[in-house]
Amino acid sequence: MSQRFRLGNVKQGRRLLLACLFGACCLALPSAPASAKPHEVRITLKDGKVPLSDLSDSLCRELGVTKVHVPVGNLDLGGLRGSNFVAAVNESLGDACRVTITPDALVLHVDVEKLPRDCDAARRAVRLFTAIEAPEATAAQRKYFGLHLPDAPLDPKRPLVVLVHGLDSERGMWGPMVRLLNDAGYQTAYFAYPSDQPVCESAVLLAQHLGQLRKVYPGSVDLVCHSMGGLVARQYVEGEQYAGGVDRLILCGTPNAGTTWNKYRMALEIQEHYHLWRNDPAWSPTWMITDGLGEAGDDLKPGSKFLESLNARPRRAGVRYTIVAGNQHPASRVGADWLDCTASWIPTFARSWWGFRQCDGGLRHKAESLRLTTGDGDGPVPLKSTELAGVSDYVVLRSDHASLVCGDTPAAWPVIHDRLDH
Protein backbone atom coordinates (compact mmCIF):
# COMPACT_ATOMS: atom_id res chain seq x y z
CA MET A 1 0.00 0.00 0.00
CA SER A 2 2.77 2.45 0.94
CA GLN A 3 4.65 1.64 -2.28
CA ARG A 4 1.51 2.38 -4.36
CA PHE A 5 1.10 5.61 -2.42
CA ARG A 6 4.67 6.66 -3.22
CA LEU A 7 4.29 5.79 -6.89
CA GLY A 8 1.02 7.71 -7.01
CA ASN A 9 2.70 10.75 -5.49
CA VAL A 10 5.47 10.63 -8.10
CA LYS A 11 2.91 10.39 -10.91
CA GLN A 12 0.83 13.22 -9.47
CA GLY A 13 3.93 15.33 -8.95
CA ARG A 14 5.00 14.93 -12.59
CA ARG A 15 1.55 15.86 -13.81
CA LEU A 16 1.48 18.91 -11.56
CA LEU A 17 4.93 19.92 -12.80
CA LEU A 18 3.81 19.57 -16.42
CA ALA A 19 0.68 21.61 -15.72
CA CYS A 20 2.77 24.30 -14.04
CA LEU A 21 5.14 24.44 -17.01
CA PHE A 22 2.22 24.73 -19.41
CA GLY A 23 0.62 27.34 -17.18
CA ALA A 24 3.77 29.43 -16.84
CA CYS A 25 4.08 29.65 -20.63
CA CYS A 26 0.39 30.45 -21.12
CA LEU A 27 0.28 33.13 -18.43
CA ALA A 28 3.30 34.84 -19.98
CA LEU A 29 1.69 34.97 -23.43
CA PRO A 30 -0.15 38.31 -23.13
CA SER A 31 3.26 40.01 -23.24
CA ALA A 32 4.67 37.74 -25.92
CA PRO A 33 5.32 39.26 -29.36
CA ALA A 34 2.85 38.15 -32.04
CA SER A 35 4.18 36.53 -35.19
CA ALA A 36 2.25 36.86 -38.42
CA LYS A 37 3.50 33.56 -39.75
CA PRO A 38 2.76 30.14 -38.19
CA HIS A 39 5.83 27.99 -37.64
CA GLU A 40 6.99 24.64 -36.28
CA VAL A 41 8.97 23.77 -33.19
CA ARG A 42 10.78 20.41 -33.30
CA ILE A 43 12.10 18.85 -30.10
CA THR A 44 14.25 15.75 -30.49
CA LEU A 45 13.08 12.63 -28.65
CA LYS A 46 15.48 10.47 -26.68
CA ASP A 47 14.22 6.90 -26.44
CA GLY A 48 10.66 8.14 -26.87
CA LYS A 49 11.04 10.75 -24.17
CA VAL A 50 11.57 14.50 -24.19
CA PRO A 51 13.53 16.19 -21.37
CA LEU A 52 11.32 18.70 -19.58
CA SER A 53 14.14 21.24 -19.73
CA ASP A 54 14.29 20.93 -23.54
CA LEU A 55 10.51 21.26 -23.78
CA SER A 56 10.55 24.33 -21.55
CA ASP A 57 13.46 26.01 -23.34
CA SER A 58 11.99 25.40 -26.80
CA LEU A 59 8.52 26.63 -25.87
CA CYS A 60 9.78 29.76 -24.16
CA ARG A 61 12.21 30.59 -26.98
CA GLU A 62 9.69 30.13 -29.77
CA LEU A 63 6.87 31.89 -27.94
CA GLY A 64 9.11 34.76 -26.91
CA VAL A 65 8.39 34.49 -23.18
CA THR A 66 10.70 34.51 -20.17
CA LYS A 67 12.54 31.25 -19.67
CA VAL A 68 10.92 28.90 -17.15
CA HIS A 69 13.33 26.79 -15.12
CA VAL A 70 12.11 23.27 -14.35
CA PRO A 71 13.62 20.37 -12.36
CA VAL A 72 15.40 17.54 -14.15
CA GLY A 73 12.97 15.00 -15.60
CA ASN A 74 11.54 13.47 -18.76
CA LEU A 75 8.12 13.39 -20.36
CA ASP A 76 7.42 9.90 -21.64
CA LEU A 77 5.42 10.24 -24.87
CA GLY A 78 4.81 6.55 -25.34
CA GLY A 79 1.47 4.83 -24.83
CA LEU A 80 -1.46 6.37 -23.00
CA ARG A 81 0.63 9.04 -21.31
CA GLY A 82 1.76 10.40 -24.64
CA SER A 83 -1.77 10.33 -26.01
CA ASN A 84 -3.04 12.27 -22.99
CA PHE A 85 -0.38 14.94 -23.44
CA VAL A 86 -1.12 15.37 -27.15
CA ALA A 87 -4.88 15.50 -26.54
CA ALA A 88 -4.44 18.00 -23.69
CA VAL A 89 -2.37 20.46 -25.71
CA ASN A 90 -4.51 20.17 -28.84
CA GLU A 91 -7.79 20.55 -26.96
CA SER A 92 -6.72 23.40 -24.70
CA LEU A 93 -4.99 25.52 -27.36
CA GLY A 94 -6.92 24.52 -30.48
CA ASP A 95 -5.51 25.90 -33.74
CA ALA A 96 -3.01 28.00 -31.82
CA CYS A 97 -0.79 25.01 -31.08
CA ARG A 98 -1.16 21.51 -32.53
CA VAL A 99 1.05 18.64 -31.42
CA THR A 100 2.17 15.65 -33.44
CA ILE A 101 4.72 12.99 -32.57
CA THR A 102 7.08 11.46 -35.10
CA PRO A 103 9.46 8.55 -34.41
CA ASP A 104 12.26 10.97 -33.53
CA ALA A 105 10.66 14.27 -32.54
CA LEU A 106 7.82 16.10 -30.83
CA VAL A 107 6.50 18.68 -33.27
CA LEU A 108 4.56 21.78 -32.25
CA HIS A 109 2.71 23.65 -34.99
CA VAL A 110 2.46 27.13 -33.48
CA ASP A 111 0.42 30.13 -34.55
CA VAL A 112 1.31 32.76 -31.94
CA GLU A 113 -1.45 35.14 -33.05
CA LYS A 114 -4.08 32.56 -32.03
CA LEU A 115 -2.61 31.85 -28.59
CA PRO A 116 -4.36 33.19 -25.44
CA ARG A 117 -3.88 36.96 -25.27
CA ASP A 118 -5.39 37.67 -21.86
CA CYS A 119 -5.13 36.17 -18.38
CA ASP A 120 -8.63 34.67 -18.32
CA ALA A 121 -8.10 32.80 -21.59
CA ALA A 122 -4.70 31.58 -20.40
CA ARG A 123 -6.11 30.28 -17.13
CA ARG A 124 -8.93 28.54 -18.97
CA ALA A 125 -6.37 26.81 -21.20
CA VAL A 126 -4.34 25.69 -18.17
CA ARG A 127 -7.41 24.23 -16.46
CA LEU A 128 -8.49 22.36 -19.60
CA PHE A 129 -4.97 21.08 -20.26
CA THR A 130 -4.64 19.74 -16.70
CA ALA A 131 -8.08 18.11 -16.75
CA ILE A 132 -7.31 16.19 -19.93
CA GLU A 133 -3.69 15.33 -19.09
CA ALA A 134 -4.73 13.84 -15.71
CA PRO A 135 -7.96 11.99 -16.61
CA GLU A 136 -8.12 9.70 -13.57
CA ALA A 137 -7.68 12.56 -11.10
CA THR A 138 -10.19 14.68 -13.00
CA ALA A 139 -12.79 11.90 -12.98
CA ALA A 140 -12.30 11.37 -9.25
CA GLN A 141 -12.77 15.09 -8.59
CA ARG A 142 -15.89 15.40 -10.71
CA LYS A 143 -17.79 13.03 -8.44
CA TYR A 144 -18.11 15.98 -6.06
CA PHE A 145 -19.70 18.28 -8.62
CA GLY A 146 -23.24 18.53 -9.92
CA LEU A 147 -26.69 18.04 -8.41
CA HIS A 148 -26.77 15.41 -5.66
CA LEU A 149 -30.33 14.22 -5.16
CA PRO A 150 -31.75 12.29 -2.15
CA ASP A 151 -31.19 8.53 -2.10
CA ALA A 152 -34.94 7.91 -2.05
CA PRO A 153 -36.95 8.60 -5.22
CA LEU A 154 -38.23 12.16 -5.44
CA ASP A 155 -41.82 12.66 -4.31
CA PRO A 156 -43.47 15.24 -6.62
CA LYS A 157 -45.96 16.05 -3.84
CA ARG A 158 -43.24 17.17 -1.44
CA PRO A 159 -41.20 20.38 -1.89
CA LEU A 160 -37.56 20.08 -2.95
CA VAL A 161 -34.91 22.41 -1.55
CA VAL A 162 -31.58 22.66 -3.39
CA LEU A 163 -28.67 23.95 -1.30
CA VAL A 164 -25.84 25.86 -3.03
CA HIS A 165 -22.55 26.45 -1.17
CA GLY A 166 -20.17 29.38 -1.49
CA LEU A 167 -16.54 30.04 -2.36
CA ASP A 168 -14.05 27.24 -1.59
CA SER A 169 -16.66 25.24 0.30
CA GLU A 170 -18.49 21.96 -0.22
CA ARG A 171 -21.79 20.25 0.50
CA GLY A 172 -20.65 18.95 3.92
CA MET A 173 -21.19 22.43 5.36
CA TRP A 174 -24.97 21.96 5.05
CA GLY A 175 -25.24 19.09 7.59
CA PRO A 176 -27.26 20.84 10.33
CA MET A 177 -29.42 22.70 7.78
CA VAL A 178 -30.27 19.43 6.03
CA ARG A 179 -31.31 17.84 9.32
CA LEU A 180 -33.62 20.76 10.07
CA LEU A 181 -35.11 20.74 6.57
CA ASN A 182 -35.70 16.99 6.61
CA ASP A 183 -37.34 17.18 10.06
CA ALA A 184 -39.63 19.88 8.66
CA GLY A 185 -40.72 17.57 5.82
CA TYR A 186 -38.64 18.88 2.93
CA GLN A 187 -36.69 16.88 0.41
CA THR A 188 -33.13 18.20 0.11
CA ALA A 189 -30.53 18.13 -2.63
CA TYR A 190 -27.10 19.71 -2.99
CA PHE A 191 -25.52 21.51 -5.90
CA ALA A 192 -21.72 21.48 -5.77
CA TYR A 193 -19.33 23.04 -8.27
CA PRO A 194 -15.63 23.90 -8.78
CA SER A 195 -15.89 27.07 -6.74
CA ASP A 196 -12.66 28.71 -7.91
CA GLN A 197 -13.69 28.73 -11.56
CA PRO A 198 -15.60 31.65 -13.15
CA VAL A 199 -19.07 32.07 -11.64
CA CYS A 200 -20.59 31.94 -15.12
CA GLU A 201 -19.18 28.43 -15.68
CA SER A 202 -20.64 27.25 -12.37
CA ALA A 203 -24.01 28.71 -13.40
CA VAL A 204 -23.85 26.82 -16.70
CA LEU A 205 -23.35 23.59 -14.73
CA LEU A 206 -26.32 24.48 -12.51
CA ALA A 207 -28.44 25.18 -15.60
CA GLN A 208 -27.57 21.79 -17.07
CA HIS A 209 -28.54 19.89 -13.94
CA LEU A 210 -31.70 21.81 -13.09
CA GLY A 211 -32.76 21.57 -16.74
CA GLN A 212 -32.43 17.79 -16.55
CA LEU A 213 -34.25 17.76 -13.20
CA ARG A 214 -37.25 19.54 -14.76
CA LYS A 215 -37.72 16.58 -17.10
CA VAL A 216 -38.24 14.11 -14.25
CA TYR A 217 -39.49 16.29 -11.40
CA PRO A 218 -42.51 18.48 -12.21
CA GLY A 219 -42.70 20.10 -8.77
CA SER A 220 -41.30 23.50 -7.84
CA VAL A 221 -37.78 23.93 -6.49
CA ASP A 222 -36.55 26.31 -3.79
CA LEU A 223 -32.90 27.42 -3.88
CA VAL A 224 -31.19 28.20 -0.56
CA CYS A 225 -27.76 29.68 -1.21
CA HIS A 226 -24.82 30.82 0.88
CA SER A 227 -22.40 33.58 -0.06
CA MET A 228 -21.10 33.23 -3.64
CA GLY A 229 -23.57 30.39 -4.20
CA GLY A 230 -26.25 33.07 -4.40
CA LEU A 231 -24.43 34.67 -7.34
CA VAL A 232 -24.24 31.29 -9.09
CA ALA A 233 -27.98 30.84 -8.58
CA ARG A 234 -28.80 34.39 -9.71
CA GLN A 235 -26.69 33.98 -12.84
CA TYR A 236 -28.84 30.95 -13.69
CA VAL A 237 -32.25 32.24 -12.58
CA GLU A 238 -31.83 35.66 -14.18
CA GLY A 239 -30.03 34.39 -17.29
CA GLU A 240 -31.04 33.04 -20.67
CA GLN A 241 -30.60 29.38 -19.67
CA TYR A 242 -33.29 29.49 -16.98
CA ALA A 243 -35.53 26.44 -17.37
CA GLY A 244 -38.27 27.57 -14.97
CA GLY A 245 -39.62 25.83 -11.89
CA VAL A 246 -37.86 27.87 -9.18
CA ASP A 247 -40.33 29.20 -6.60
CA ARG A 248 -38.06 30.76 -3.97
CA LEU A 249 -34.50 32.04 -4.14
CA ILE A 250 -33.09 32.63 -0.64
CA LEU A 251 -29.72 34.40 -0.56
CA CYS A 252 -27.78 34.15 2.73
CA GLY A 253 -24.78 36.45 3.05
CA THR A 254 -24.52 36.85 -0.72
CA PRO A 255 -22.16 39.65 -1.87
CA ASN A 256 -24.40 41.03 -4.61
CA ALA A 257 -22.12 44.05 -4.96
CA GLY A 258 -18.91 42.13 -4.28
CA THR A 259 -16.48 41.88 -1.37
CA THR A 260 -12.90 42.95 -0.71
CA TRP A 261 -12.35 39.72 1.23
CA ASN A 262 -11.79 38.00 -2.11
CA LYS A 263 -8.09 38.76 -1.56
CA TYR A 264 -8.07 36.07 1.17
CA ARG A 265 -9.33 33.44 -1.27
CA MET A 266 -6.01 31.56 -1.20
CA ALA A 267 -6.38 30.81 2.52
CA LEU A 268 -9.80 29.26 1.86
CA GLU A 269 -8.34 27.30 -1.06
CA ILE A 270 -5.60 25.84 1.14
CA GLN A 271 -8.12 24.94 3.84
CA GLU A 272 -10.41 23.24 1.30
CA HIS A 273 -7.67 21.11 -0.23
CA TYR A 274 -6.14 20.25 3.12
CA HIS A 275 -9.53 18.84 4.12
CA LEU A 276 -9.80 16.89 0.86
CA TRP A 277 -6.23 15.58 1.17
CA ARG A 278 -6.98 14.32 4.69
CA ASN A 279 -10.30 12.68 3.81
CA ASP A 280 -10.16 11.50 0.19
CA PRO A 281 -7.48 8.96 -0.88
CA ALA A 282 -8.13 9.94 -4.51
CA TRP A 283 -7.09 13.57 -3.92
CA SER A 284 -4.53 14.85 -6.42
CA PRO A 285 -2.52 18.10 -6.51
CA THR A 286 -4.02 18.70 -9.95
CA TRP A 287 -7.36 19.34 -8.23
CA MET A 288 -5.97 22.71 -7.14
CA ILE A 289 -5.83 23.65 -10.82
CA THR A 290 -8.91 21.97 -12.25
CA ASP A 291 -11.29 23.49 -9.69
CA GLY A 292 -10.26 26.96 -10.88
CA LEU A 293 -7.33 29.36 -10.75
CA GLY A 294 -8.89 32.21 -8.83
CA GLU A 295 -11.35 33.38 -11.48
CA ALA A 296 -14.19 33.32 -8.94
CA GLY A 297 -12.22 35.64 -6.68
CA ASP A 298 -11.89 38.09 -9.56
CA ASP A 299 -15.65 37.90 -10.17
CA LEU A 300 -16.25 38.81 -6.51
CA LYS A 301 -14.30 42.06 -6.71
CA PRO A 302 -16.57 45.10 -6.32
CA GLY A 303 -17.16 46.58 -9.77
CA SER A 304 -16.05 43.43 -11.65
CA LYS A 305 -17.36 42.90 -15.18
CA PHE A 306 -19.27 39.87 -13.98
CA LEU A 307 -21.10 41.77 -11.22
CA GLU A 308 -21.83 44.75 -13.48
CA SER A 309 -23.41 42.44 -16.03
CA LEU A 310 -25.35 40.42 -13.46
CA ASN A 311 -26.71 43.41 -11.57
CA ALA A 312 -27.82 45.15 -14.76
CA ARG A 313 -30.48 42.45 -15.23
CA PRO A 314 -34.01 42.58 -13.77
CA ARG A 315 -35.13 40.10 -11.16
CA ARG A 316 -36.81 36.98 -12.58
CA ALA A 317 -40.59 37.37 -12.66
CA GLY A 318 -42.38 34.59 -10.79
CA VAL A 319 -39.45 33.87 -8.47
CA ARG A 320 -39.81 35.04 -4.86
CA TYR A 321 -36.55 36.49 -3.53
CA THR A 322 -35.44 36.66 0.10
CA ILE A 323 -32.16 38.13 1.35
CA VAL A 324 -30.79 37.18 4.78
CA ALA A 325 -27.79 39.23 5.92
CA GLY A 326 -25.62 39.22 9.04
CA ASN A 327 -24.34 42.22 10.99
CA GLN A 328 -21.77 40.63 13.29
CA HIS A 329 -18.06 40.18 12.67
CA PRO A 330 -16.82 36.59 13.17
CA ALA A 331 -14.21 37.89 15.63
CA SER A 332 -17.04 38.71 18.06
CA ARG A 333 -18.24 35.10 18.12
CA VAL A 334 -14.73 33.66 18.34
CA GLY A 335 -13.77 36.09 21.09
CA ALA A 336 -16.92 35.33 23.07
CA ASP A 337 -16.34 31.59 22.81
CA TRP A 338 -12.73 32.03 23.93
CA LEU A 339 -13.78 34.09 26.97
CA ASP A 340 -16.40 31.50 27.96
CA CYS A 341 -13.82 28.76 27.56
CA THR A 342 -11.38 30.66 29.75
CA ALA A 343 -14.06 31.15 32.42
CA SER A 344 -14.79 27.41 32.39
CA TRP A 345 -11.22 26.72 33.52
CA ILE A 346 -12.11 28.11 36.96
CA PRO A 347 -13.09 25.13 39.14
CA THR A 348 -16.77 25.06 40.08
CA PHE A 349 -16.05 24.96 43.81
CA ALA A 350 -13.89 28.10 43.52
CA ARG A 351 -16.31 30.31 41.60
CA SER A 352 -17.88 31.61 44.82
CA TRP A 353 -14.52 32.66 46.27
CA TRP A 354 -13.58 36.30 46.30
CA GLY A 355 -11.42 37.13 43.28
CA PHE A 356 -12.41 34.00 41.36
CA ARG A 357 -16.06 35.13 41.51
CA GLN A 358 -15.19 38.53 40.04
CA CYS A 359 -12.97 36.98 37.36
CA ASP A 360 -15.66 34.47 36.30
CA GLY A 361 -18.36 37.14 36.19
CA GLY A 362 -16.16 39.58 34.27
CA LEU A 363 -15.21 37.04 31.62
CA ARG A 364 -18.79 35.91 31.06
CA HIS A 365 -20.10 39.48 31.02
CA LYS A 366 -17.55 40.44 28.36
CA ALA A 367 -18.44 37.33 26.34
CA GLU A 368 -22.12 38.26 26.40
CA SER A 369 -21.26 41.83 25.42
CA LEU A 370 -19.31 40.55 22.39
CA ARG A 371 -22.22 38.36 21.33
CA LEU A 372 -24.48 41.41 21.32
CA THR A 373 -22.04 43.51 19.30
CA THR A 374 -23.19 44.39 15.79
CA GLY A 375 -21.69 46.27 12.89
CA ASP A 376 -22.09 47.00 9.20
CA GLY A 377 -21.62 43.47 7.92
CA ASP A 378 -20.99 39.79 8.65
CA GLY A 379 -17.22 40.04 8.27
CA PRO A 380 -16.58 39.12 4.63
CA VAL A 381 -19.73 40.79 3.27
CA PRO A 382 -20.88 44.34 4.10
CA LEU A 383 -24.61 44.84 4.60
CA LYS A 384 -24.61 47.29 1.71
CA SER A 385 -23.30 44.58 -0.60
CA THR A 386 -26.11 42.16 0.25
CA GLU A 387 -28.80 44.57 -0.94
CA LEU A 388 -30.36 43.97 -4.33
CA ALA A 389 -32.59 46.26 -6.37
CA GLY A 390 -36.14 44.93 -6.64
CA VAL A 391 -35.92 42.74 -3.51
CA SER A 392 -37.92 44.02 -0.55
CA ASP A 393 -37.86 40.86 1.58
CA TYR A 394 -34.63 41.74 3.36
CA VAL A 395 -33.79 40.44 6.86
CA VAL A 396 -30.77 41.38 8.98
CA LEU A 397 -29.73 39.00 11.78
CA ARG A 398 -27.16 39.20 14.56
CA SER A 399 -24.87 36.65 12.93
CA ASP A 400 -21.53 36.36 11.19
CA HIS A 401 -20.99 35.00 7.69
CA ALA A 402 -20.57 31.31 8.54
CA SER A 403 -23.13 31.17 11.38
CA LEU A 404 -25.91 32.26 9.04
CA VAL A 405 -26.13 28.72 7.64
CA CYS A 406 -23.74 26.64 9.78
CA GLY A 407 -23.75 25.48 13.38
CA ASP A 408 -26.19 23.32 15.32
CA THR A 409 -28.98 25.83 14.69
CA PRO A 410 -28.04 28.17 11.83
CA ALA A 411 -29.05 31.77 12.51
CA ALA A 412 -30.94 32.00 9.21
CA TRP A 413 -32.99 28.85 9.84
CA PRO A 414 -36.12 30.55 11.33
CA VAL A 415 -36.30 32.91 8.34
CA ILE A 416 -35.66 30.12 5.84
CA HIS A 417 -38.28 27.89 7.45
CA ASP A 418 -40.84 30.67 7.51
CA ARG A 419 -40.33 31.60 3.84
CA LEU A 420 -40.41 28.01 2.63
CA ASP A 421 -43.67 27.43 4.50
CA HIS A 422 -45.42 30.35 2.80
Buried (B, 14 or more C-beta within 10 A) or exposed (E): EEEEEEEBEEBBBBBBBBBBBBBBBBBBBBEBEEBEEBEEBEBEBEEBBBBBBBBBBBBBEBBBBEEBEBEEBBBEBEEEBBEBBBBBBBBBBBEBBBBEBEEEBBBBBBBBEBBBBEBEBBBBBBBBBBBBBBEBBBEBBEEBBBBBBBEEEBEEEEBBBBBBBBBBBBBEBBEBBBEBBEEBEBBBBBBBBBBBBBBBBBBBBBBBBBBEBBEEBEBEBBBBBBBBBBBBBBBBBBBEBBBEBBBBBBBBBBBBBBBBBBEBBEEBBEEBBEEBEEEBEEBBBBBBBBBBBBBBBBBBBEEBEBBEEBBEEEBBEEBBBBBBBBBBBBEBBEBBEEBBEBBEEBEEEEEEEEEBEEBBEEBBEBBEEBBEBBBEBBBBBBBEBBEBEEBEEBBBBBBBBBBBBBBEEBBBBBBBBEBBEE
